[in-house]
Amino acid sequence: MEGVALSNSMISPYSGDLFHETPLMLRFLDFATRAFPNAVNYLFVFVDMLSAIVLMKIGNLFARYLLQKQVNDIQRVSTKAEKIIIRKASVEDLHLYLAAAHLFNPYSVAVCLGKSTAVFNNLAIYFSFLFLLQGNELVCLFSIAMATYQSLYPLTLLAPVALYFYTVRNPKKVNSLSPDAVNSYVRTTVLGLLSITGLVAISYILEGSTKFLYSTYGFVLSVPDLTPNLGVFWYFFTEMFEHFRTFFICVFQIHAFIYVVPLSIRLRDHPVFLMYILVVLMSIFKSYPSYADVALLTSLLPLWKHTFSYMRNKFVVTNMFVCCAVFGPILYHLWIYAGSANANFYFSIALAFSSAEVFLATDLLFAYLRREFDLKHGIEQKLENGKTAQVTLE
């Protein structure tokens, strides 16, 4: 609303340090407030419901994807892994789980009630999953471009999309580092970057200057605003000596991108799972995380319910999320409003919340890889003396 008011007063909203939304979103919301001055609230409800519908379609498509992938890999499945093979009946209700995880998710509800523009960013990422599973490369890349244009970090999703569409175009080829594979990766990446560049160019034409670049992407990368949030950036840089700031900004920001390469190598045969893991890492390592990021990762979590039996820390992670959701607002109030606490109180909860997300990512990654191991080698491993072997992760 601040940006719309400044824009209507013929003042560039990017001339100060209060507005950090993108030019296209500014103009879209300006149009919405003019066309429906008394019904803007319903716009966010509509986007929230549209997200639920998209998630239901993702559930149906992903169920088919799982079953088809299982058929394609049937020769590598052990005869002793029958108990963990996915049945059609076990995934036919997947779309309902996804819709419920979104509609009854307290974080999703909070984002909608708060009228956060992050709902549009989440919708773009949901669309990227949808069109990925539909095999529509161009629209999938445009969805990722829209999400990247909004919040920068979804740029990492180009890696799993490139891997996925190479396997779609070459289902019988297994060499992911062949010249054909590299050409396919480069082609997909270039198309995605061109889409992002096009959106930025349109913004430049509309604004007539490049001021918006620092107010949007520069703001995200340089982290000038240290207002407390769900992340850990604000506390560290509040305590940081100024002459170390640039170095540690680079160290912190690189975490959001550096894991793309090793994870892409390890999960090159599982691009959809890789895409989800990168979504979780975005919510952990971005400079200004919010409830919307948590809503995104929890809404997509039921996609992997077939691996939940392998997770070792479900109880711990669930309780960490619940405790942080309860105590976070309380300690924030005690610190900011009541004045009876200090920054360490709230930071402890923010750190615990980030740790819960890390535990969720690592536990889910372990569960997925362990299930893949059991599919290949069987559920029960025997030693030479006939005793049951214990499988360890190295």
BATORVEX-483725 format. One record per residue: residue in one letter; x, y, z of N, C-alpha, C in turn. Coordinates in steps of 0.05 Angstrom, whole numbers, plus 32768, in hexadecimal, padded with zeros to 4 digits. Example, Ala and Ser with C-alpha at 12.3 -4.5 7.8 and 13.67 -1.06 7.14 Angstrom:
BEGIN
a81087F8E809C80F67FA6809C81087FBE809Cs81017FD3808E81117FEB808F81028001809D
//
This chain:
BEGIN
m80107FE88000800080008000801180198000e80288018800E803B802E800E804580347FF2g804C801F7FE4805680227FC98041802D7FB6v802980247FB88013802E7FA7800E804B7FADa800E80537FC68009806F7FCD801F80817FC2l803880797FC5804E80897FBA804D808B7F9Cs804680747F8F804580747F72802E80867F68n801880867F76800180977F6E800880B57F73s801A80BA7F85802380D67F8A803A80DE7F78m804080CE7F64805580D47F50807080D47F5Di807480C47F73808D80C17F80809680A57F7Cs80AF80A17F7480B980867F7180BB80777F8Cp80AD80617F8F80AE80537FA880CA80477FAEy80DB80477F9980F6803B7F9D810B80517FA5s810280697FA88115807F7FAF811C807E7FCDg810C80717FDD8112806E7FFA811980528000d8116804A8019811D802F802281058020802Fl80ED8029802880D5801C803480C880078022f80CD8009800880BE7FF87FF580D27FE57FE7h80CB7FCB7FE780DE7FB77FDC80D07FA37FCAe80B87FAA7FC180A97F987FAF80B17F9F7F92t80AD7F8B7F8080B57F8F7F6480A27FA17F55p80AB7FAE7F40809A7FC17F3180817FB47F25l80837F9C7F1B806B7F8F7F0F80567F887F24m805F7F807F3C804C7F7A7F5180407F947F5Bl804F7FA97F5C80457FC37F64802E7FCC7F52r80327FC97F38801E7FD17F2580067FBF7F25f800A7FA67F2A7FF47F937F2C7FE27F9A7F44l7FEE7F9E7F5B7FDF7FA57F737FD37FC17F71d7FE07FD37F637FD47FED7F5F7FBB7FEB7F4Ff7FBC7FDA7F3A7FA47FD57F297F8E7FC87F3Aa7F967FB47F4B7F827FA67F5B7F747FB97F6Ft7F837FCB7F7B7F777FDD7F8F7F657FF27F81r7F6C7FF97F687F5B800B7F5A7F417FFE7F50a7F447FE67F457F2D7FD77F397F1B7FCD7F4Ff7F267FC37F657F167FB77F7A7F1E7FC37F95p7F177FDD7F997F217FEA7FB27F177FDE7FCCn7F007FD17FCB7EF57FC57FE37EF77FA77FE4a7F067F9C7FD17F067F7E7FCF7F237F747FCCv7F377F837FD47F527F7A7FD17F577F627FE3n7F4A7F607FFA7F4D7F49800B7F467F2F7FFCy7F327F317FEB7F297F187FDD7F3E7F0F7FC9l7F4F7F227FC07F647F1A7FAD7F777F067FBAf7F7E7F0B7FD37F907EF97FE17F837EDF7FE7v7F697EE07FEE7F5A7EC77FF27F597EB77FD8f7F547EC57FC27F547EB77FA87F6E7EAA7FA1v7F847EB87FA67F9F7EAD7FA17FA47E957FB3d7F9B7E967FCC7F9E7E807FDE7F8E7E687FD5m7F767E6C7FCC7F667E557FC27F717E4A7FA8l7F7B7E5D7F977F887E547F7E7FA07E427F84s7FAF7E4A7F987FC67E3A7FA07FBE7E1E7FA9a7FA87E1C7FB77F9E7E027FBF7F967DF17FA7i7F897DFD7F947F817DEF7F7B7F9A7DE57F6Cv7FAE7DF67F6A7FC77DEF7F5C7FD47DD87F6Bl7FD47DD97F867FE07DC37F967FD17DA97F91m7FB77DAA7F8E7FA87D917F897FB07D867F6Dk7FB47D967F5A7FBD7D8D7F3F7FD97D827F41i7FEA7D8F7F5180057D847F5580047D697F62g7FF27D657F757FF07D4B7F827FE87D357F6En7FD57D3A7F5D7FCC7D267F497FE37D207F35l7FF17D357F2C80077D307F19801E7D227F26f80247D2A7F3F803B7D1E7F4C80367D007F52a801D7CF97F5880167CDD7F5D801C7CCD7F44r80147CD77F2C801A7CC97F1380387CC87F0Ey80467CDE7F1580637CDF7F1180717CC97F22l80687CC77F3B80747CB27F4C80707C967F42l80577C917F3980517C767F2F80607C707F15q80617C847F03806F7C807EEA808D7C7D7EEFk80997C8D7F0180B57C8A7F0780BB7C6F7F13q80A97C657F2380AD7C4B7F2F80AD7C357F19v809B7C387F06809A7C257EEF80B47C267EDFn80BD7C3E7EDA80D67C417ECA80EE7C367ED8d80EE7C367EF281057C2C7F0281017C117F0Di80ED7C027F0380E57BE97F0F80FC7BD47F0Eq810D7BD67EF981237BC37EF781387BC77F0Dr81397BDE7F19814D7BE37F2E81417BDF7F4Av81287BD77F4B811B7BD37F65811F7BB67F6Es81287BB37F87812C7B987F9281127B8A7F97t81137B6F7F9580FC7B5F7F9A80F57B5F7FB8k81087B687FC981037B697FE580F97B847FEFa80F27B957FDB80E87BB07FE280CA7BB47FDCe80BC7B9E7FDC80A07B9F7FD5808F7BB07FE8k80977BB0800280877BBE801680887BDC8012i809D7BE78006809F7C04800380997C0E7FE7i80907BFC7FD680887C057FBB806E7C157FBDi806D7C2B7FAF80567C3D7FAF803E7C307FA0r80287C2F7FAD800F7C247FA17FFE7C3C7F98k7FED7C377F857FDB7C4C7F7B7FC97C567F90a7FBF7C447FA17FAD7C4C7FB77FBA7C5E7FCBs7FD47C5C7FCE7FE27C6C7FE37FE77C897FDAv7FE47C8F7FC07FE97CAA7FB67FD07CB77FA9e7FBA7CA87FA87FA37CB37F9B7F967CCA7FAAd7F9C7CCC7FC47F917CE27FD47FA67CF87FD9l7FBC7CF77FCB7FD27D0A7FD07FC97D277FCBh7FB87D2B7FB87FAF7D477FB27F9F7D527FCAl7F917D417FD97F827D4A7FF07F957D528007y7FAA7D42800A7FBE7D48801F7FCB7D648019l7FD17D6980007FDE7D827FF97FCB7D9A7FFEa7FB27D967FF67F9E7DAC7FFA7F9A7DB18017a7F987D9C80277F947D9F80447FAC7DAC8051a7FC47DA480487FDD7DB080537FDF7DCD804Eh7FD27DD780397FD37DF380327FBC7E028040l7FA47DF8803D7F8C7E0780467F8A7E088064f7F947DF380727F927DF2808F7FAE7DF8809Cn7FBF7E02808C7FDA7E0980967FD97E2480A4p7FE07E2680BD7FDE7E4180CA7FF17E5580BEy80077E4D80B280197E6080A5800C7E6B808Bs7FFF7E5A807C7FF27E6380647FDB7E76806Bv7FCC7E7080807FB67E8180887FC17E9C8091a7FD77E9C80A07FE37EB580A97FED7EC78092v7FF97EBA807E80027EC980677FEB7ED68058c7FD57EC780557FBE7ED180477FB17EE88057l7FAE7EE480717FA27EF980817FB37F128082g7FCD7F0F80817FE07F2580817FE27F338067k7FD47F2980527FD57F3480377FF27F38802Es80027F248032801E7F25802980207F1F800Bt80307F2F7FFD80347F297FE080447F107FDBa804D7F037FF1805B7EE97FEE80487ED47FE4v802E7ED77FE6801B7EC37FDC801F7EC07FBEf80267ED67FB0802A7ED57F9380447EC67F8Cn80587ECA7F9D80717EBB7F99806D7E9E7F9Dn805E7E967FB280597E7A7FB780487E6E7FA1l80357E7D7F9780257E737F8180367E6D7F68a80497E7F7F62805B7E7B7F4C806B7E617F4Fi80747E5C7F6780837E437F6C80727E2B7F6Ay80597E2C7F7380467E167F6F80417E117F51f803F7E267F42803B7E237F2580547E167F19s806C7E1D7F2380847E107F1880847DF27F1Cf807B7DE97F3380787DCC7F3880637DC07F26l804C7DCE7F2380377DC47F12803F7DC17EF5f804B7DD57EE980537DD37ECD806B7DC27EC9l807C7DBE7EDE80927DAB7EDC80867D8F7ED9l80737D887EE980677D6D7EE880567D697ECFq804C7D7F7EC4803D7D7E7EAA80507D7C7E92g806A7D827E96807D7D817E81807D7D9A7E6Fn80727DB07E7980717DC97E6A80897DDA7E73e809F7DD87E6380B87DE47E6C80B77E037E6Cl80AC7E0E7E5780AC7E2B7E54809C7E397E6Av80847E2E7E7080737E3B7E84807F7E367EA0c808B7E1E7EA480997E187EBD80B07E2C7EC2l80C07E317EAD80D67E447EB080CB7E617EB5f80B57E677EA880AA7E827EAD80A07E857EC9s80947E6F7ED4808B7E707EF080A37E747F03i80B97E667EFE80D17E6A7F0E80DC7E867F0Ba80DA7E907EF280E47EAC7EED80D37EC07EFDm80B97EBB7EFE80A87ECD7F0E80AF7ECC7F2Ca80B37EB37F3680BB7EB07F5280D67EBD7F58t80E97EB97F4581037EC57F4881027EE47F47y80F17EED7F3580ED7F0A7F3280E37F167F4Cq80D27F077F5A80C77F107F7380DA7F0F7F8Bs80E97EF97F8D80F97EF57FA581157EEB7FA1l811F7EE97F89813A7EE37F8181437EC67F86y813D7EBB7F9D81487EA17FA5813D7E897F94p81257E8A7F8A811C7E747F78812C7E707F5Fl81407E807F5A81537E7C7F44815F7E607F46t81637E567F5E816F7E3B7F62815E7E257F56l81447E2A7F5281327E157F4881377E0E7F2Bl81477E1E7F1D814E7E187F01815D7DFE7EFFa816D7DF77F14817D7DDF7F13816B7DC67F11p81587DC17F2481487DA97F2181367DA97F08v812E7DC17EFF811D7DC27EE7812E7DB97ECFa81477DC27ECE81597DB97EB8815D7D9B7EB8l81617D907ED081657D737ED3814C7D647ECAy81357D6E7ED3811C7D607ECD81167D5F7EAFf81197D757EA181127D767E8581267D687E74y813F7D657E7E81527D547E6F814A7D377E70t81417D2E7E8881387D127E8B811F7D0D7E7Bv810E7D217E7980F57D1E7E6980FB7D1B7E4Cr810E7D2B7E4281157D2A7E2681277D127E1Fn81357D077E3381477CF17E2E81437CDC7E44p812C7CCE7E4481267CBC7E5A81397CA37E5Bk81457C9C7E4581567C847E4581737C8A7E4Ak817B7CA37E4A81977CAA7E4E819C7CAE7E6Cv81B27CA37E7681B87CA47E9281D07CB67E98n81DF7CBE7E8481F67CCF7E8881EE7CEC7E8Bs81ED7CF67EA381E47D117EA881F97D267EA2l82117D1E7E9A82277D307E9482307D2E7E77s82207D227E6682267D207E4A82237D3B7E3Cp822F7D3F7E25822B7D597E17820E7D607E12d81FD7D4C7E0C81E17D517E0881D47D5B7E21a81DC7D4F7E3881D17D587E5281D97D747E58v81F27D7A7E5481FC7D967E5A81ED7DAA7E48n81EA7DA37E2F81DB7DB57E1C81BF7DB97E26s81B27DA47E3081977DA67E3981967DB87E52y81A97DB57E6481A97DC57E7D81AD7DE37E75v81C07DE87E6381C67E037E5B81AD7E107E4Er81A07E007E3D81887E0B7E2F81737E137E43t816D7E017E5581587E077E69815F7E1E7E7Bt81787E1F7E8481817E357E9581807E507E86v81897E507E6D81887E697E5D816C7E737E59l81597E607E54813D7E687E5181327E747E6Bg813A7E687E8181317E737E9B813D7E8F7EA0l81567E927E9B81637EAC7E9F81597EC17E8Dl81527EB97E7481467ECD7E62812B7ED67E6Bs811C7EC47E7781017ECB7E8181047EDF7E98i81177EDA7EAA811C7EEC7EC181257F077EB6t81387F077EA381427F207E97812C7F307E8Ag811A7F227E7D81037F2F7E7080F17F3D7E84l80EC7F317E9B80DC7F3D7EB080EA7F567EBBv81047F547EC081137F6A7ECA81137F817EB5a81167F7A7E9C81167F8E7E8680FB7F9D7E85i80E67F8E7E8780CB7F9B7E8780C97FAE7E9Fs80D37FA67EB680D27FB77ECE80E27FD17EC9y80F97FCE7EBC810A7FE57EB680FB7FF97EA3i80ED7FED7E9080DE7FFF7E7D80C8800D7E8Cl80BA7FFF7E9E80A5800C7EAD80AF80217EC0e80C5801C7ECD80D0802F7EE180E080457ED5g80ED803F7EBE80FF80537EB2811980567EC0s811F80457ED3813980467EE1813F802B7EEEt815680297EF9815E800F7F06815E80117F24k815080257F2F814F80287F4C8142800F7F59f813080037F4B81217FED7F5781337FD57F5Cl81497FD37F4D815B7FBC7F5181677FBB7F6Dy81707FD27F77817C7FD27F9281667FCF7FA7s814F7FDB7FA281397FD97FB6812D7FBD7FB8t81317FAD7FA381267F927FA4813C7F7D7FA8y814C7F787F9381617F637F9581787F6D7FA6g81807F867FA481957F907FB5818E7F8F7FD2f81757F957FD8816B7F937FF4816D7F777FFEv81667F637FEE81677F477FF681837F3E7FFBl81957F477FE981B17F3D7FEB81C27F4B8000s81BD7F65800381CE7F75801681C47F758032v81AA7F6E8037819E7F6B805181A27F858062p81987F9C8059819B7FB4806881877FB7807Fd81707FAA807D815B7FAC8092815E7F9480A5l81647F9A80BE81697F8580D281517F8180E5t81397F8780DB81217F8280EB811F7F6480F1p81197F5C810981187F3F811081037F3080FFn810B7F1880F680F97F0780E680FE7EEA80EDl80F47ED880DD80F77EBB80E381137EB180DEg81247EC080D0813E7EB780C981537EBE80DEv816C7EBB80D781827EC180EA81947ED880E0f818F7EE280C881A07EF880BE81A07F1080D0w81887F1880D981857F3180E781967F328101y81977F1B810F81A57F1B812981C47F1C8124f81CD7F0C811181EA7F0B810D81F57F268103f81E67F3380F181EF7F4C80E681EB7F6480F8t81D97F60810C81D77F74812181F07F748133e81FA7F5C813882117F598149822C7F5C813Am822A7F5C812082437F5B810F82517F76810Ff826C7F758110827C7F8D810B82797F9580EEe82777FAF80E982717FB880CE82867FB080B9h829F7FAF80C182B47FA880AE82B47F8B80A6f82A57F7A80B582A27F5E80AD82887F59809Dr82787F6D809B825D7F698091825C7F5E8074t826C7F698062826C7F61804682747F438044f82887F3C805282927F208051827C7F0D805Af826F7F138071825B7F00807B82417F01806Ci823B7F18805F82247F19804D82287F048037c82407F03802B82467EF0801682457ED48020v824F7ECF8038824F7EB4804482327EAB8049f82217EBD805482067EB5805981F67EB1803Fq81F97EC3802C81E97EC1801481F17EA98003i820A7EA1800482127E8B7FF382057E707FFBh81FC7E6F801581EF7E57801E81D67E51800Fa81C87E66800681AF7E627FF781B37E567FDCf81CC7E577FD181D17E4E7FB681E67E387FB4i81F87E357FC7820E7E237FC482067E067FC5y81F07E007FD281E87DE47FD581DB7DD97FBBv81D67DEA7FA881C97DE27F8F81DA7DCD7F81v81F47DD27F7F82067DC17F7082087DA57F7Cp82107DA27F9682117D867FA181F77D787FA1l81E17D867FA781C77D797FA881BE7D707F8Cs81C57D817F7881BD7D7A7F5C81CD7D617F53i81E67D5E7F5C81F57D477F5481EA7D2E7F62r81E37D307F7B81DA7D197F8A81BD7D127F83l81AD7D257F7D81907D207F7881897D247F5Ar819D7D207F4981987D257F2C81827D137F20d817E7CFC7F2D81697CEA7F24814E7CF07F31h814D7D037F4381357D097F5281307D287F52p812B7D337F3B812A7D517F3881137D5E7F48v80FC7D507F4A80E67D5C7F5880EC7D5E7F76f80F87D497F8181007D4A7F9D81167D5F7FA1l81287D617F8F813D7D767F9081307D917F91m811C7D957F81810E7DAF7F8081027DB67F9By80F67DA27FA880EA7DA77FC281007DAD7FD7i81157D9E7FD7812B7DA47FEA81367DC07FE7l81387DC97FCE81427DE47FC9812E7DF97FD3v81147DF37FD280FF7E047FDD81037E077FFBv81097DF08009810E7DF1802681277E01802Cl813C7DFD801D81557E0C802281517E2A801Em81407E31800A813A7E4D8006812E7E5A801Fs811B7E4B802B810D7E56804281207E58805Ai81357E48805B81487E498071815C7E5F806Ef81677E628056817E7E73805181797E8E8044k81607E94803E815B7EAE8032815D7EC38047s81637EDC803F81697EF1805281517EFB8061y81397EFA805481217F038062810B7EEE8060p810D7ED8806F80F97EC3806E80DF7ECD807Cs80C97EC0807580B07EC88081809E7EAF8084y80867EB3808F80737E9C8091806D7E908076a806E7EA0806180687E968046807B7E80803Ed80947E82804580A87E6D803E80A27E53804Dv809A7E55806680937E3E807580797E31806Aa80667E428063804D7E38805780537E29803Dl80667E33802D806D7E26801480787E0A8019l808C7E07802B80987DED802E80867DD9803Ct80757DE3804E80637DD0805C804C7DC8804As80437DD98038802D7DD2802680367DBD8012l804F7DBD800A80597DA97FF780647D908005l80667D90801F80727D7A802D80637D5F8029p80487D5E8027803B7D44802380427D368009l80507D437FF680597D367FDE806B7D1E7FE5w80787D1F7FFC808C7D0B800380827CF9801Ak80687CF6801D805D7CE6803380657CC98031h806D7CC0801980767CA4801680917C9F8023t809F7CB5802B80B97CB2803880B77CB88056f80A07CBF8060809E7CC8807C80A57CB1808Fs80A07C98808780A77C82809980C57C7F809Ey80D57C8B808D80F27C89809080FD7CA1809Fm80ED7CB580A480F77CCC80B380FB7CC580D0r81127CCF80DB81197CC880F781127CDD810Bn810D7CF5810381097D0B811680EE7D198112k80DA7D0B810980C07D17810580B57D24811Ef80B67D16813480AB7D20814D80BA7D398156v80D47D38815580E47D4F815E80DF7D67814Cv80E07D64813280DC7D7A812080C07D868123t80AC7D75812580907D7F8128808E7D908141n80997D86815780977D95817080A77DAF816Fm80BE7DAF816180CD7DC7815E80BD7DDD814Ff80AF7DD4813A809E7DE7812B80877DF2813Dv807B7DE0814C80647DE8815D806E7DFC8172c80847DF48180808E7E05819680977E21818Cc80A47E21817480AD7E3B816980957E4C8161a80807E3F815680687E4E814E805A7E5A8166v805C7E4D817D804E7E578195805F7E6C81A3f80797E6681A7808A7E7781B780957E8F81A8g80977E8D818D80A27EA3817D80937EBD8181p80797EBE817D806A7ED78181806B7EE1819Ei806C7ECE81B1806D7ED681CE80877EE481D4l809D7ED881CC80B77EE481D280BC7EFE81C2y80B07EFF81AA80B27F18819B80A37F2E81AAh808C7F2881B4807C7F3C81C3808B7F4581DCl80977F3181EA80A57F38820380BD7F4A81FDw80CA7F4681E680E17F5681E080DA7F7281D5i80C87F7281C080C37F8B81B180AF7F9D81C0y809A7F9181CB80847FA181D680867FA381F5a80897F8C820280897F8D822080A47F97822Bg80BA7F94821C80D47F9D822580DF7F8D823Bs80D57F75824080DE7F64825680F17F4E824Da80FA7F4F8234810D7F3B822981207F4A8217n81337F3B820C81467F4781F981477F3781DFa81597F3F81CD81597F3381B281607F1581B4n816F7F0C81C881777EF081CA815E7EDE81CDf814A7EE881DA81317ED881DE81257ED081C3y81207EE581B381147EDF819981267ED18186f81407ED8818781537ECB817581557EAD817Bs81537EA5819481547E89819A813D7E79818Di81267E86818B810F7E79817E81147E79815Fa811E7E8F815481247E90813781397E7B8130l814D7E78814181627E64813C81567E47813Ea81457E43815181387E29815481267E23813Cf81197E37813281077E33811B81187E2C8102s812E7E3A80FE813F7E3480E8814B7E1880EBs81517E108103815C7DF5810881477DE08102a812E7DE6810981187DD3810281167DCF80E4e81197DE580D581187DE280B881307DD280ADv81477DD680B9815F7DC780B1815B7DA980B8f81507DA380D0814B7D8780D781377D7B80C4l81227D8A80BD810E7D8080AA811B7D79808Fa812C7D8B808581397D87806B814B7D6E806Ct815C7D6D8080816F7D57808281617D3C8087d814D7D3C8098813E7D23809E812F7D198085l81237D2C807781157D24805E81287D1A8049l813F7D27804781537D1E8034815D7D02803Bf81637CFD8055816B7CE3805D81557CCE8057a813C7CD4805E81267CC2805981247CBB803Cy81267CCF802B81237CCA800E81397CB88003l81527CBE800B81697CAE800181697C92800Dr81617C90802681607C758032814B7C648025r81347C70801E811F7C60801081297C587FF4e81387C6A7FE781437C627FCD81577C4B7FD0f81667C4B7FE581797C357FEA816A7C1B7FEEd81557C1C7FFE81457C04800481377BFA7FEBl812E7C0C7FD981227C037FC081367BF37FAFk814F7BFC7FB081637BEF7F9F816E7BD57FACh81717BD57FC6817F7BBE7FD3816C7BAD7FE5g81537BB67FE881417BA77FF981407BB28015i812A7BAC802381267BB7803D81397BAA8052e813C7B908051814C7B82806481677B7B8058q817C7B85806581987B7F805D81A47B6A806Fk81B17B56806381BC7B40807381DA7B408070l81E77B39808782047B358087820B7B19807De82247B13807A822C7AF8807082247AE28084n82237AE9809E821C7AD580B281FD7AD380B5g81EE7AE180A581D17ADF80A681C37AF380B8k81D37B0280C881C77B1680DA81BE7B2F80CAt81AB7B3D80D681A17B5580C981B57B6B80CBa81BB7B7880B481CF7B8D80B381C27BA880B9q81D27BBA80C381C97BD580C981D57BE880B4v81C47BF680A681CD7C08809181D37C23809Et81EA7C2F809981F27C4980A381F67C5C808Cl81F17C75809181F57C8A807D82107C978081e82207C97806C823B7CA3806D823B7CBE8060
//
